[in-house]
Amino acid sequence: MKITVIGCGRWGSLITWYLDKIGHEVSLYGRASSPHMQRFLAERKNDLLELPESVNLCTELSCAQGAEVIVISVPSQALQGLMDQLKPLDLKDRIFVLCMKGVEVETGRRLSEVARANLDPSCAVAVWLGPGHVQEFYAGVPNCMVIDSEDAAAKRLLVEEFSSRLIRFYYGEDLIGNEIGAAAKNVIGIAAGVLDGLKLTTLKGALMSRGTREIARLIEAMGGNPFSAYGLCHLGDYEATVFSTYSHNRRFGEMLVKGEKFDKLAEGYYTADALHRLGARYGVELPICTAVYRTLYEGAEPRAEIEGLFTRTLKNEFWKD
C-alpha cells in the first residue's frame, strides 16, 4: 500500500517508521522550513528514532497525489489550514487517516468533520486513536489502538493493513465518542500534571473515575455512545497520559503549577477551551474540565479549583444530568 504521512513531528515520524516496518511504501512530508524535516533530510533521524532509507522524504505536498492512503499528524488547530493547502491537489478516492486528538476551538467541530467538509465525497475519513508513546513503540513495546470511520470498508481495510504484533487495532464503533474521548483525555492529562505538581498524586484515582464519567455524559449529549469513554480512546489511554513521564499534557500541567516553562505541544490546552464551549452548548456539566479551563484561561489558582471540586453539591456516584 502506498502511504503519505503529512507531519514530521514525533508522532508523524513514528507512524512513518511503523508503517514502513510492517511493509508499506511510505513517504513522509514536512515543510522545507521545518527544523524536524531539515534534520531528517540531513541525518534521517530525530531525538527519538531513525528512519530507514526505504522511507521517501518530501517537502512538496504533491507527494500525496501518488498515495492511496494519506495519514495526517499535525496540530489539531492547524487541520483546516492544511485542508486548504490540499484542495488544489483535487484528491479523489483516497483514504484520509487523522492521528491527532483535538476539537476545533472556534467551531467545536470534531477533526473528522473538518476533514469531511473539505474533501471530495469519494474520499473516506478515518481516525487512528489510542494509547502509546513513540519511545515505547520504537523500543518494541506493544499496545492496543482503535481505528474508526463512518466508511465501513475503509475501516476494515485500515485495521487489516495496519495491524501487527506491535499494535493490535480494534474496529471503532462510535466516531463521535472516540473523537471526543480521545481529545478530552488530554485535558485530564493536564489535570493529572497539576495534581503531581501539588503533590496530590493520590487523587489520580478519583480523577480517572470522575473524569471518565463527565466525558461520558458529554459524549452522550453529542449523540455518541457514553461507553466509548471507557474504551481505548479515553480511559484506555489514561496510563499513557495521566501517569507517563513521556506525556506532554501531564508534564505541561505539572510545570504550570511549578511556574516553569513548557515549550512543547500540549493539545489539552486548546481542547480545554473547546470542551468548555461544548459543555455550554450541550448543557453538560464538566467540573474537572471547567477547573482546568479556569486555571489555564482565567488565571484561577489550581489548589483552589481542586478544593472547589470537593465542595460541590453531594450526589450519587453515577448521577445523570
BAFI-3210 file (N, C-alpha, C; in Angstrom, 3 decimals, decimal comma, padded with zeros to 6 digits):
// residues 321
n [1|2|3|4|5|6|7|8|9|10|11|12|13|14|15|16|17|18|19|20|21|22|23|24|25|26|27|28|29|30|31|32|33|34|35|36|37|38|39|40|41|42|43|44|45|46|47|48|49|50|51|52|53|54|55|56|57|58|59|60|61|62|63|64|65|66|67|68|69|70|71|72|73|74|75|76|77|78|79|80|81|82|83|84|85|86|87|88|89|90|91|92|93|94|95|96|97|98|99|100|101|102|103|104|105|106|107|108|109|110|111|112|113|114|115|116|117|118|119|120|121|122|123|124|125|126|127|128|129|130|131|132|133|134|135|136|137|138|139|140|141|142|143|144|145|146|147|148|149|150|151|152|153|154|155|156|157|158|159|160|161|162|163|164|165|166|167|168|169|170|171|172|173|174|175|176|177|178|179|180|181|182|183|184|185|186|187|188|189|190|191|192|193|194|195|196|197|198|199|200|201|202|203|204|205|206|207|208|209|210|211|212|213|214|215|216|217|218|219|220|221|222|223|224|225|226|227|228|229|230|231|232|233|234|235|236|237|238|239|240|241|242|243|244|245|246|247|248|249|250|251|252|253|254|255|256|257|258|259|260|261|262|263|264|265|266|267|268|269|270|271|272|273|274|275|276|277|278|279|280|281|282|283|284|285|286|287|288|289|290|291|292|293|294|295|296|297|298|299|300|301|302|303|304|305|306|307|308|309|310|311|312|313|314|315|316|317|318|319|320|321]
n.u [000,841|000,564|001,495|001,216|002,513|001,618|003,168|005,827|006,512|006,949|004,988|004,065|006,450|006,921|004,713|005,309|007,719|006,683|004,704|006,309|007,923|006,167|005,816|004,759|004,772|006,123|005,916|007,158|005,985|007,109|007,316|009,688|010,895|010,730|012,323|012,378|012,048|014,273|016,321|015,753|016,241|018,943|020,076|018,361|017,036|015,589|015,366|014,260|013,980|015,131|014,837|014,558|016,288|014,416|012,196|010,637|011,490|009,899|009,268|007,251|003,817|002,604|003,406|001,485|-000,269|000,345|-000,404|-002,381|-003,435|-003,630|-002,091|-002,533|-000,831|-000,759|-000,757|-003,897|-005,372|-004,395|-005,440|-007,523|-006,168|-004,285|-006,019|-006,915|-004,588|-004,366|-006,485|-006,032|-004,829|-006,800|-007,716|-009,018|-010,947|-009,392|-008,130|-008,235|-006,496|-006,746|-004,605|-004,447|-005,508|-008,089|-010,261|-011,742|-011,396|-012,834|-015,147|-016,084|-016,050|-015,499|-012,440|-012,685|-014,937|-014,019|-012,181|-013,912|-015,596|-014,011|-013,089|-013,299|-016,342|-015,815|-013,769|-012,656|-012,801|-010,964|-010,129|-007,301|-006,626|-005,779|-003,747|-000,169|003,318|005,901|008,543|008,199|006,935|008,918|010,885|009,895|007,759|004,574|001,128|-002,423|-004,741|-007,225|-009,176|-011,424|-014,264|-016,790|-017,023|-017,324|-015,920|-013,429|-012,544|-012,269|-010,313|-008,104|-007,657|-006,977|-004,693|-002,941|-002,507|-000,378|002,103|003,087|001,226|-002,036|-004,988|-008,326|-011,714|-013,370|-016,550|-018,005|-017,821|-018,181|-017,989|-015,407|-013,731|-014,268|-013,711|-010,972|-009,839|-010,523|-009,092|-006,629|-007,040|-007,673|-005,199|-003,666|-004,832|-003,986|-001,244|-001,240|-002,052|000,191|002,108|001,232|001,684|-000,318|-000,798|-002,116|-004,763|-005,280|-006,659|-009,340|-009,578|-009,382|-011,685|-013,867|-013,337|-013,659|-016,345|-017,608|-016,904|-018,154|-020,806|-020,834|-020,252|-022,534|-024,517|-023,830|-024,600|-023,244|-022,011|-022,023|-020,438|-018,129|-016,283|-015,080|-013,420|-010,598|-010,032|-010,222|-010,397|-008,757|-006,450|-005,375|-003,171|-000,959|-001,251|-001,977|-000,170|002,397|005,827|006,443|004,301|003,142|001,016|000,493|002,962|002,973|000,906|002,045|004,365|003,196|002,006|004,311|005,390|007,082|008,432|006,991|007,756|006,758|004,247|001,096|-001,769|-004,027|-004,331|-005,656|-007,885|-009,177|-010,420|-012,117|-013,780|-014,967|-016,632|-018,231|-019,486|-021,138|-022,717|-024,114|-025,282|-024,073|-022,616|-019,278|-017,209|-014,405|-013,057|-013,827|-012,536|-009,884|-009,965|-010,542|-008,213|-006,281|-007,171|-008,394|-006,858|-007,201|-006,462|-004,798|-004,941|-007,112|-009,122|-009,235|-010,078|-012,554|-013,859|-014,233|-016,127|-018,478|-022,009|-023,270|-023,791|-025,173|-022,915|-023,160|-024,854|-027,146|-027,306]
n.v [-001,193|002,215|004,990|008,268|010,224|013,048|015,458|015,805|015,607|014,213|012,134|011,782|010,997|008,593|007,060|006,921|005,424|003,066|002,160|001,735|-000,277|-002,433|-003,088|-001,330|001,109|004,071|007,610|010,547|013,679|016,990|020,467|022,440|024,353|023,400|022,567|019,922|018,422|019,306|018,200|015,479|015,260|015,729|013,887|011,743|011,211|011,925|013,126|010,866|008,648|006,787|006,952|004,527|004,041|003,290|004,869|007,556|010,912|014,032|017,422|018,670|019,026|017,737|015,130|013,626|012,946|010,548|008,621|006,032|006,042|008,656|009,834|011,915|013,947|016,491|019,546|019,903|022,305|023,249|021,872|022,735|024,673|023,067|021,502|023,444|023,854|021,419|021,321|022,320|020,099|018,381|015,828|012,575|009,621|008,636|007,461|009,126|009,430|010,464|011,347|012,892|014,357|016,172|019,104|021,442|024,673|027,175|026,460|024,064|021,769|018,299|016,648|014,921|015,963|018,418|017,592|016,106|018,096|019,357|017,667|015,688|013,946|011,298|010,447|008,732|009,137|008,524|007,819|007,403|006,252|006,092|004,542|004,912|005,597|007,238|006,549|004,072|002,392|002,418|001,091|-001,402|-002,074|-003,329|-002,286|-001,515|-000,144|001,936|002,133|004,145|004,906|006,315|005,030|001,837|-000,048|001,174|001,361|-001,349|-002,159|-000,587|-001,454|-004,120|-003,837|-002,301|-003,551|-005,377|-007,318|-005,432|-003,353|-003,830|-003,420|-002,287|-002,372|000,601|001,783|004,043|007,029|009,688|009,428|008,281|010,277|012,560|011,489|010,855|013,379|014,667|013,293|014,446|016,803|015,810|014,760|017,086|017,947|015,847|016,319|018,721|017,792|016,212|018,238|019,584|017,764|015,902|013,405|011,093|011,570|010,854|008,519|009,147|011,229|009,873|008,228|010,060|011,853|010,289|009,770|012,308|012,945|010,890|011,676|013,993|012,951|011,386|013,381|014,611|012,826|010,444|007,192|006,711|004,776|004,688|006,320|004,730|003,154|002,424|004,912|006,816|006,240|004,000|005,154|006,445|005,625|006,246|008,956|010,129|009,195|008,675|009,591|010,495|011,902|014,769|016,448|015,866|016,617|019,319|020,307|019,822|021,432|023,896|024,376|024,532|026,808|026,782|026,909|025,361|024,154|022,525|020,961|020,803|019,449|019,447|021,961|023,607|022,026|022,151|024,650|024,232|022,133|023,428|025,196|023,384|022,042|024,079|024,498|022,080|021,795|020,379|019,493|019,876|019,461|018,913|019,456|022,107|023,225|022,930|024,557|027,074|027,439|027,593|029,641|031,685|032,357|031,132|029,815|026,780|024,977|026,009|025,509|022,729|022,354|023,485|021,554|019,638|020,753|020,792|020,163|017,373|014,116|011,157|008,591|007,856|009,727|011,265|013,895]
n.w [000,000|-000,868|000,940|002,218|004,760|006,446|008,221|010,276|012,935|016,276|016,508|013,877|012,634|013,964|013,146|010,433|010,515|011,637|009,759|007,550|008,593|008,785|006,185|004,196|001,489|002,073|002,272|003,770|004,536|005,115|005,881|004,082|005,597|008,134|011,144|012,018|009,623|008,220|009,727|009,377|006,620|006,589|008,406|008,686|011,073|014,341|017,720|018,801|017,086|014,166|010,669|008,100|004,908|003,081|003,408|001,839|001,770|001,624|000,599|-000,677|-001,008|-003,058|-003,126|-001,999|-003,963|-005,155|-003,392|-001,867|000,644|002,948|005,676|008,411|010,655|012,339|014,336|015,977|015,670|013,333|011,245|009,463|007,980|006,677|005,140|003,379|001,933|000,664|-001,109|-003,830|-004,993|-005,691|-004,721|-004,983|-004,220|-002,084|001,084|004,061|007,038|010,259|012,827|015,048|018,192|019,141|019,188|017,062|018,088|017,689|016,288|017,355|015,949|015,385|014,440|012,266|011,099|010,208|008,237|006,541|005,538|003,748|001,789|-001,232|-001,959|-002,628|-001,084|001,861|005,404|008,284|011,742|013,860|016,899|020,444|023,101|023,757|023,371|021,476|022,222|023,456|021,528|019,547|020,868|020,833|022,479|022,816|022,079|022,274|019,950|018,285|015,322|013,608|011,556|009,448|007,116|006,443|004,890|004,431|007,046|007,780|005,950|006,759|009,419|008,952|007,320|008,866|011,284|013,535|015,316|016,993|017,235|018,086|016,513|017,042|015,812|015,633|016,832|017,165|016,133|017,024|019,865|020,100|019,035|020,661|023,183|022,892|022,464|024,860|026,818|026,934|028,305|030,818|031,287|031,695|034,074|035,697|035,756|037,149|039,658|040,272|040,422|042,659|044,560|045,011|044,031|044,789|044,320|041,754|041,141|041,727|039,923|037,459|037,548|037,932|035,863|033,549|033,806|033,464|030,857|029,510|029,830|028,256|025,709|025,295|025,234|022,884|021,019|020,829|021,946|025,351|026,576|025,145|026,324|028,153|026,763|024,548|023,464|025,472|028,569|028,313|027,471|029,567|031,185|029,597|029,444|031,908|033,760|032,617|032,176|029,709|028,762|027,276|027,991|030,707|031,751|031,081|032,749|035,269|035,214|034,914|037,414|038,910|037,962|035,788|032,445|029,600|026,534|024,522|022,381|023,847|023,464|025,036|026,102|024,203|023,813|026,252|026,166|023,970|024,962|027,109|025,769|024,357|026,450|027,436|025,181|024,888|027,319|029,432|032,455|033,287|035,490|036,094|033,678|033,448|035,651|034,832|032,556|033,745|035,211|033,192|031,442|032,840|034,924|037,399|040,656|040,998|043,294|044,672|042,828|042,920|045,562|045,249|043,752|045,674|047,288|045,932|045,311|047,062|045,713|044,067|042,900|040,182|039,001|036,668|034,249]
ca.u [000,000|001,316|001,003|001,924|002,277|001,793|003,502|007,080|006,795|007,279|004,022|004,098|007,658|006,746|003,780|006,076|008,607|005,882|004,083|007,400|008,381|005,254|005,846|004,119|005,615|005,754|006,569|006,920|006,022|007,297|007,679|011,134|011,364|010,590|013,571|012,268|012,322|015,658|017,184|015,535|016,919|020,393|020,539|017,303|016,659|015,337|015,841|013,566|014,058|015,823|014,062|015,377|016,409|013,220|011,211|010,861|011,285|009,498|008,910|006,175|002,570|002,208|003,738|000,259|-001,040|000,646|-000,729|-003,730|-003,828|-002,934|-002,149|-002,266|-000,440|-000,377|-001,532|-005,325|-005,881|-003,817|-006,004|-008,229|-005,152|-003,738|-007,049|-006,886|-003,414|-004,565|-007,573|-005,595|-004,398|-008,008|-007,568|-010,254|-010,822|-008,309|-008,495|-007,522|-006,454|-006,371|-003,939|-004,381|-006,590|-008,465|-011,520|-011,525|-011,871|-013,805|-016,385|-016,500|-016,078|-014,547|-011,476|-013,213|-015,883|-013,204|-011,679|-015,027|-016,131|-013,049|-012,637|-014,229|-017,192|-015,286|-012,725|-013,071|-012,085|-010,862|-009,297|-006,401|-006,577|-005,453|-002,551|001,165|004,288|006,926|009,695|007,863|006,744|010,213|011,646|009,258|006,725|003,293|-000,045|-003,678|-005,279|-008,520|-009,423|-012,862|-014,659|-018,158|-016,888|-017,007|-014,914|-012,147|-012,157|-011,807|-009,040|-007,039|-007,364|-006,289|-003,392|-002,080|-002,301|000,846|002,373|003,427|-000,029|-003,294|-006,050|-009,727|-012,654|-014,189|-017,978|-018,659|-016,883|-018,340|-017,431|-013,972|-013,034|-014,392|-012,976|-009,535|-009,455|-010,709|-008,113|-005,507|-007,409|-007,488|-003,758|-003,206|-005,285|-003,102|000,015|-001,472|-002,013|001,590|002,805|000,773|001,957|-001,613|-000,890|-003,066|-006,096|-005,412|-007,710|-010,609|-009,555|-009,676|-013,070|-014,800|-013,079|-014,309|-017,804|-018,110|-016,743|-019,224|-022,033|-020,725|-020,371|-023,945|-025,269|-023,484|-025,139|-022,389|-022,218|-021,255|-019,483|-016,872|-015,345|-014,414|-012,642|-009,205|-009,872|-010,182|-009,896|-007,671|-005,263|-005,011|-001,822|-000,006|-001,476|-002,119|000,958|003,687|006,773|006,505|003,081|003,304|-000,055|000,757|004,136|002,554|000,173|002,978|005,240|002,350|001,901|005,634|005,800|008,153|008,006|006,922|007,800|006,301|002,806|000,182|-003,057|-005,061|-004,514|-006,698|-009,079|-009,896|-011,272|-013,157|-014,729|-015,715|-017,677|-019,161|-020,287|-022,169|-023,604|-024,955|-025,857|-023,472|-021,698|-017,957|-016,484|-012,944|-012,632|-014,026|-011,456|-008,685|-010,182|-010,397|-006,802|-005,488|-007,635|-008,907|-005,880|-007,616|-005,395|-005,088|-005,368|-008,460|-010,026|-009,384|-010,924|-013,904|-014,445|-014,601|-017,245|-019,668|-023,172|-023,125|-024,713|-024,853|-021,725|-023,477|-025,994|-027,235|-027,836]
ca.v [000,000|003,467|005,871|009,514|010,753|014,503|015,866|015,130|015,692|012,941|011,084|011,542|010,238|007,227|006,396|006,638|004,307|001,867|001,681|001,189|-001,500|-003,552|-003,441|-000,406|002,077|005,264|008,907|011,474|015,083|018,060|021,722|022,605|025,233|022,730|022,024|018,460|017,886|019,614|017,205|014,203|015,309|015,709|012,739|010,726|010,884|012,997|012,733|009,667|007,495|006,933|006,431|003,781|004,597|002,931|005,943|008,706|012,194|015,030|018,749|019,180|018,308|016,959|013,720|012,946|012,538|009,170|007,743|005,504|006,447|009,855|009,893|013,289|014,120|017,889|020,096|019,864|023,602|023,549|020,974|023,473|025,276|022,010|021,161|024,497|023,622|020,196|021,465|022,406|018,794|017,725|014,414|011,792|008,175|008,390|007,306|010,041|008,927|011,535|010,765|013,902|014,280|017,541|019,651|022,800|025,518|028,202|025,901|022,869|020,621|017,204|016,744|014,235|016,887|019,402|016,944|015,731|019,302|019,901|016,632|015,173|012,885|009,962|010,133|008,251|009,747|007,647|008,307|006,421|006,756|005,133|004,769|004,554|006,673|006,980|005,880|002,686|001,655|002,288|000,096|-002,699|-002,323|-003,350|-001,664|-001,656|001,123|001,799|002,889|004,309|005,638|006,083|004,174|000,519|-000,721|001,808|000,978|-002,741|-002,202|000,006|-002,343|-005,298|-003,471|-001,626|-004,364|-006,176|-007,743|-004,253|-002,634|-004,545|-002,454|-002,670|-001,625|001,549|001,697|005,281|008,074|010,835|009,096|008,069|011,544|013,412|010,835|010,984|014,772|015,033|012,663|015,369|017,738|015,044|014,671|018,337|017,892|014,905|017,012|019,680|017,013|015,876|019,455|019,949|016,588|015,296|012,306|010,087|011,889|010,461|007,509|009,869|011,969|008,941|007,795|011,166|012,415|009,431|009,910|013,549|012,868|010,006|012,490|014,880|012,120|011,021|014,571|014,939|011,811|009,270|006,154|007,086|003,729|004,915|006,962|003,680|002,364|002,775|006,320|007,719|005,584|003,116|005,975|007,193|005,320|006,984|010,400|010,578|008,739|008,528|010,717|010,946|012,631|016,222|017,134|015,729|017,427|020,715|020,633|019,833|022,601|025,069|024,575|024,881|028,078|026,550|026,999|024,119|024,655|021,524|020,989|020,119|019,660|019,652|023,404|024,075|021,214|022,641|025,731|023,641|021,395|024,429|025,696|022,290|021,813|025,107|024,299|020,899|021,810|019,302|019,962|019,248|020,125|018,800|020,217|023,525|023,622|023,083|025,753|028,267|027,566|027,968|030,812|032,747|032,616|030,585|029,142|025,342|024,333|026,490|024,791|021,370|022,476|023,756|020,275|018,906|021,404|020,751|019,504|015,926|013,423|009,769|008,477|007,746|010,585|011,714|015,253]
ca.w [000,000|-000,921|002,004|002,522|006,097|006,492|009,586|010,612|014,364|016,929|016,209|012,441|012,302|014,480|012,241|009,223|010,832|011,879|008,533|006,734|009,251|008,518|004,772|003,266|000,783|002,824|002,094|004,877|004,123|006,085|005,241|003,909|006,666|009,421|011,709|012,061|008,295|007,884|010,359|008,703|005,338|006,814|009,195|008,699|012,436|015,304|019,050|019,268|016,197|012,883|009,557|007,137|003,568|002,317|003,547|000,967|002,426|000,632|001,107|-001,525|-000,723|-004,230|-002,919|-001,583|-005,129|-005,504|-002,263|-001,697|001,995|003,420|007,132|008,831|012,051|012,544|015,455|015,654|015,238|012,018|010,249|008,411|007,122|005,823|004,167|002,359|001,100|-000,115|-002,081|-005,237|-005,496|-006,187|-004,379|-005,011|-003,968|-001,132|002,489|004,945|008,408|011,177|014,000|016,107|019,170|019,469|018,693|016,566|019,185|017,321|015,748|018,069|015,047|015,519|013,347|011,086|010,469|009,496|007,026|005,674|004,912|002,785|000,874|-002,224|-001,385|-002,920|-000,103|003,180|006,523|009,452|012,845|014,480|018,264|021,487|023,917|023,280|023,184|020,472|022,826|023,769|020,281|018,863|021,632|020,653|023,489|022,090|022,678|021,536|019,489|017,621|014,095|013,420|010,365|009,000|005,944|006,993|004,062|004,707|008,409|007,763|005,217|007,583|010,551|008,442|006,759|009,836|012,485|013,616|016,690|017,784|017,509|017,827|016,275|017,179|014,976|016,370|016,518|017,595|015,733|017,927|021,168|020,021|018,827|021,849|024,258|022,654|022,685|026,261|027,715|027,091|029,377|032,048|031,463|032,315|035,473|036,393|035,982|038,231|040,902|040,530|040,836|044,003|045,409|045,317|043,080|045,278|043,809|040,350|041,025|041,644|038,662|036,382|037,649|037,704|034,543|032,567|033,953|032,890|029,407|029,032|029,752|027,097|024,506|025,143|024,851|021,500|020,137|020,794|022,948|026,543|026,941|024,430|027,245|028,927|025,822|024,277|023,102|026,633|029,773|027,926|027,178|030,770|031,678|028,776|029,551|033,296|034,580|031,944|032,121|028,318|028,430|027,191|028,707|032,144|032,069|030,992|033,967|036,396|035,122|035,120|038,859|039,425|037,395|034,830|031,051|028,826|025,166|023,564|022,149|024,756|022,802|026,027|026,348|023,289|023,996|027,430|025,682|023,127|025,796|027,879|024,880|024,061|027,644|027,464|024,035|025,087|028,657|030,218|033,492|033,172|036,574|036,011|032,504|033,754|036,558|034,005|031,742|034,578|035,564|032,016|030,711|033,708|035,974|038,692|041,405|040,882|044,538|044,967|041,933|043,459|046,747|044,769|043,347|046,881|047,960|045,089|045,897|047,178|044,820|043,792|042,054|038,761|038,690|035,289|034,086]
c.u [000,883|000,692|001,859|001,521|002,576|002,000|004,715|007,497|006,989|006,295|003,993|005,303|007,563|005,804|004,488|006,970|007,821|005,307|005,123|007,838|007,478|005,023|005,176|005,149|005,246|006,603|006,210|007,066|006,253|007,679|009,206|011,719|011,319|011,936|013,556|012,632|013,757|016,610|017,008|016,279|018,434|020,874|019,583|016,924|016,265|015,816|015,277|013,766|014,844|014,978|014,967|015,378|015,176|012,124|011,598|010,542|010,952|009,065|007,862|004,923|002,101|002,545|002,508|-000,528|-000,800|000,267|-002,174|-004,309|-002,982|-003,163|-001,735|-001,970|000,139|-001,134|-003,007|-005,852|-005,332|-004,468|-006,725|-007,241|-004,537|-004,751|-007,094|-005,717|-003,582|-005,599|-007,100|-005,147|-005,562|-007,958|-008,921|-009,938|-009,621|-008,906|-007,621|-007,630|-005,932|-005,813|-003,773|-005,588|-006,943|-009,833|-011,222|-012,181|-013,011|-015,153|-016,933|-016,562|-015,064|-013,629|-011,947|-014,219|-015,147|-012,732|-012,804|-015,561|-015,238|-012,593|-013,718|-015,054|-016,676|-014,227|-013,347|-012,211|-012,123|-010,019|-008,525|-006,119|-006,126|-004,104|-001,252|002,040|005,344|008,057|009,424|007,666|008,082|011,096|011,021|008,214|005,356|002,177|-001,253|-004,198|-006,584|-008,533|-010,924|-013,129|-016,127|-018,182|-016,413|-015,913|-013,528|-011,639|-011,604|-010,456|-007,887|-006,664|-006,580|-004,872|-002,421|-001,778|-001,006|001,011|002,732|002,176|-001,209|-004,394|-007,424|-010,569|-013,468|-015,638|-018,730|-017,713|-016,976|-017,653|-015,935|-013,218|-013,093|-013,618|-011,480|-009,061|-009,482|-009,663|-006,903|-005,779|-007,253|-005,997|-003,174|-003,605|-004,397|-001,756|-000,091|-001,420|-000,583|002,348|002,452|001,019|000,659|-001,867|-001,896|-004,484|-006,293|-006,468|-009,071|-010,698|-009,938|-011,151|-014,046|-014,597|-013,760|-015,818|-018,300|-017,954|-017,785|-020,528|-021,995|-020,896|-021,835|-024,772|-025,016|-023,964|-024,299|-022,763|-021,392|-020,214|-018,153|-015,828|-014,552|-013,538|-011,236|-009,008|-009,667|-009,587|-008,706|-006,373|-004,757|-003,593|-000,796|-000,107|-001,443|-000,896|002,325|004,542|006,883|005,331|003,311|002,243|000,138|001,922|003,811|001,835|001,087|003,845|004,462|002,261|003,228|006,158|006,938|007,590|008,025|006,782|007,404|004,780|002,063|-001,229|-004,179|-005,328|-005,661|-008,000|-009,871|-010,848|-012,431|-014,209|-015,567|-016,887|-018,709|-020,058|-021,435|-023,193|-024,587|-025,547|-025,357|-022,475|-020,401|-017,035|-014,963|-012,423|-012,779|-012,931|-010,153|-008,799|-009,953|-008,937|-005,988|-005,869|-008,117|-007,984|-006,272|-006,459|-005,706|-005,572|-006,783|-009,492|-010,274|-010,286|-012,370|-014,614|-014,925|-015,830|-018,500|-020,790|-022,964|-024,187|-024,320|-023,683|-022,064|-024,746|-025,942|-027,780|-029,315]
c.v [001,252|004,481|007,127|009,960|012,243|014,920|015,101|015,324|014,309|011,831|010,772|010,722|008,800|006,436|006,006|005,424|003,009|001,301|001,140|-000,169|-002,690|-003,762|-002,520|000,529|003,468|006,481|009,779|012,892|015,996|019,324|021,856|023,454|024,587|022,213|020,504|017,859|018,162|018,594|015,835|014,161|015,192|014,417|011,543|010,310|012,142|012,501|011,389|008,439|007,827|006,277|005,707|004,453|004,310|003,985|007,104|009,992|013,245|016,330|019,430|018,345|017,456|015,483|012,930|012,413|011,084|008,166|007,265|005,954|007,639|009,968|011,294|013,333|015,515|018,406|020,242|021,194|024,017|022,729|021,718|024,123|024,260|021,607|022,191|024,297|022,397|020,355|021,560|021,073|017,970|016,213|013,719|010,331|007,842|008,113|008,243|009,517|010,033|010,932|011,775|013,746|015,699|017,878|021,064|023,794|026,433|027,637|024,730|021,643|019,561|017,218|016,013|015,118|017,956|018,802|016,663|016,937|019,831|018,901|016,244|014,039|011,471|009,520|009,637|008,915|008,794|008,323|007,133|006,951|005,672|005,380|004,362|005,769|006,257|006,147|004,394|001,853|001,399|001,257|-001,295|-003,055|-002,241|-002,617|-001,905|-000,276|000,863|002,646|002,947|005,131|005,361|005,190|002,798|-000,194|-000,151|001,412|-000,436|-002,852|-001,698|-000,910|-003,561|-004,973|-002,910|-002,473|-005,178|-006,651|-006,563|-003,451|-003,521|-003,497|-003,090|-001,825|-000,690|001,474|002,979|006,443|009,290|010,556|008,922|009,383|012,451|012,803|011,004|012,410|015,116|014,430|013,561|016,423|017,062|014,885|015,923|018,363|016,963|015,552|018,050|018,965|016,631|017,087|019,896|018,831|015,958|014,110|011,246|010,331|011,429|009,372|008,153|010,643|011,063|008,535|008,908|011,807|011,604|009,620|011,194|013,559|011,945|010,787|013,403|014,094|011,770|012,204|014,945|013,879|010,560|008,275|006,481|006,043|003,876|005,551|005,939|002,787|002,893|004,248|007,208|007,026|004,681|003,837|006,700|006,889|006,152|008,491|010,912|010,246|008,833|009,791|011,260|011,831|014,136|016,944|017,041|016,617|018,920|021,144|020,733|021,082|023,903|025,399|025,054|026,209|027,959|026,555|025,636|024,506|023,627|021,583|020,178|020,392|019,944|021,108|023,934|023,304|021,657|023,765|025,168|022,908|022,343|024,953|024,613|021,982|022,806|024,879|023,170|020,811|020,698|019,888|019,157|019,851|020,056|019,610|021,722|024,038|023,819|024,342|027,029|028,500|028,095|029,324|031,964|033,029|032,102|029,824|027,648|024,689|024,760|025,781|023,370|021,394|022,736|022,487|019,478|019,504|021,474|019,988|017,992|015,221|011,961|009,683|008,488|008,536|010,981|013,132|015,196]
c.w [000,000|000,040|002,072|003,919|006,059|007,935|010,077|012,064|014,959|016,562|014,719|012,029|012,806|013,570|010,947|009,428|010,961|010,579|007,557|007,288|008,920|007,023|003,785|002,618|001,290|002,444|003,289|004,365|005,318|005,340|005,160|005,029|008,045|009,929|011,776|010,698|007,877|008,499|009,711|007,366|005,497|007,455|009,203|010,118|013,199|016,657|019,509|018,389|014,935|011,797|008,566|005,763|002,715|002,408|002,639|001,721|001,381|001,301|000,229|-001,274|-001,893|-004,085|-002,481|-002,775|-005,513|-004,445|-002,303|-000,357|002,401|004,919|007,569|010,315|012,226|013,764|015,068|015,120|013,870|010,916|009,133|007,454|006,181|004,759|003,034|001,406|000,204|-001,231|-003,525|-005,824|-006,022|-005,966|-004,331|-004,717|-003,093|000,243|003,298|006,373|009,319|012,463|015,130|017,025|019,585|018,914|018,209|017,514|018,751|016,896|016,545|017,181|015,468|014,299|012,098|010,356|009,682|008,175|006,041|004,898|003,800|001,728|-000,127|-001,609|-001,634|-001,915|001,199|004,241|007,708|010,523|013,435|015,882|019,243|022,123|023,232|023,101|022,172|021,054|023,054|022,507|019,594|019,559|021,543|021,671|022,816|022,821|021,778|021,159|018,744|016,359|013,885|012,171|010,085|007,764|006,405|006,201|004,327|006,088|008,437|007,058|006,081|008,746|010,075|007,973|007,803|011,073|012,394|015,053|017,585|018,154|017,111|017,686|016,494|016,231|015,869|015,923|016,870|017,317|016,654|019,261|021,136|019,856|020,060|023,014|024,111|022,909|024,171|027,181|027,899|028,160|030,730|032,334|032,094|033,786|036,290|036,703|037,086|039,576|041,258|041,055|042,240|045,016|045,914|044,376|043,504|044,760|042,363|040,154|040,888|040,336|037,492|036,377|037,290|036,336|033,454|032,610|033,287|031,369|028,804|028,886|028,528|025,799|024,248|024,672|023,392|020,511|020,018|021,881|024,194|026,942|026,195|025,336|028,056|028,037|025,620|023,981|024,312|027,860|029,452|027,630|028,425|031,261|030,932|028,980|030,995|034,151|033,914|031,998|030,701|027,930|028,427|028,006|030,219|032,557|032,047|032,266|035,173|036,383|035,299|036,603|039,442|038,880|036,402|033,405|030,393|027,363|024,109|023,447|023,194|024,242|023,798|026,339|025,487|023,504|025,222|027,049|024,870|023,956|026,656|027,043|024,566|025,249|027,737|026,352|024,281|026,488|029,549|031,214|033,415|034,237|036,465|034,832|032,741|034,685|035,792|033,153|032,558|034,978|034,391|031,437|031,589|034,885|037,342|039,341|041,461|042,164|044,922|044,083|042,425|044,691|046,348|044,321|044,551|047,570|047,086|045,794|045,928|046,340|044,692|042,801|040,578|038,411|037,221|035,256|033,752]
res [m|k|i|t|v|i|g|c|g|r|w|g|s|l|i|t|w|y|l|d|k|i|g|h|e|v|s|l|y|g|r|a|s|s|p|h|m|q|r|f|l|a|e|r|k|n|d|l|l|e|l|p|e|s|v|n|l|c|t|e|l|s|c|a|q|g|a|e|v|i|v|i|s|v|p|s|q|a|l|q|g|l|m|d|q|l|k|p|l|d|l|k|d|r|i|f|v|l|c|m|k|g|v|e|v|e|t|g|r|r|l|s|e|v|a|r|a|n|l|d|p|s|c|a|v|a|v|w|l|g|p|g|h|v|q|e|f|y|a|g|v|p|n|c|m|v|i|d|s|e|d|a|a|a|k|r|l|l|v|e|e|f|s|s|r|l|i|r|f|y|y|g|e|d|l|i|g|n|e|i|g|a|a|a|k|n|v|i|g|i|a|a|g|v|l|d|g|l|k|l|t|t|l|k|g|a|l|m|s|r|g|t|r|e|i|a|r|l|i|e|a|m|g|g|n|p|f|s|a|y|g|l|c|h|l|g|d|y|e|a|t|v|f|s|t|y|s|h|n|r|r|f|g|e|m|l|v|k|g|e|k|f|d|k|l|a|e|g|y|y|t|a|d|a|l|h|r|l|g|a|r|y|g|v|e|l|p|i|c|t|a|v|y|r|t|l|y|e|g|a|e|p|r|a|e|i|e|g|l|f|t|r|t|l|k|n|e|f|w|k|d]
***
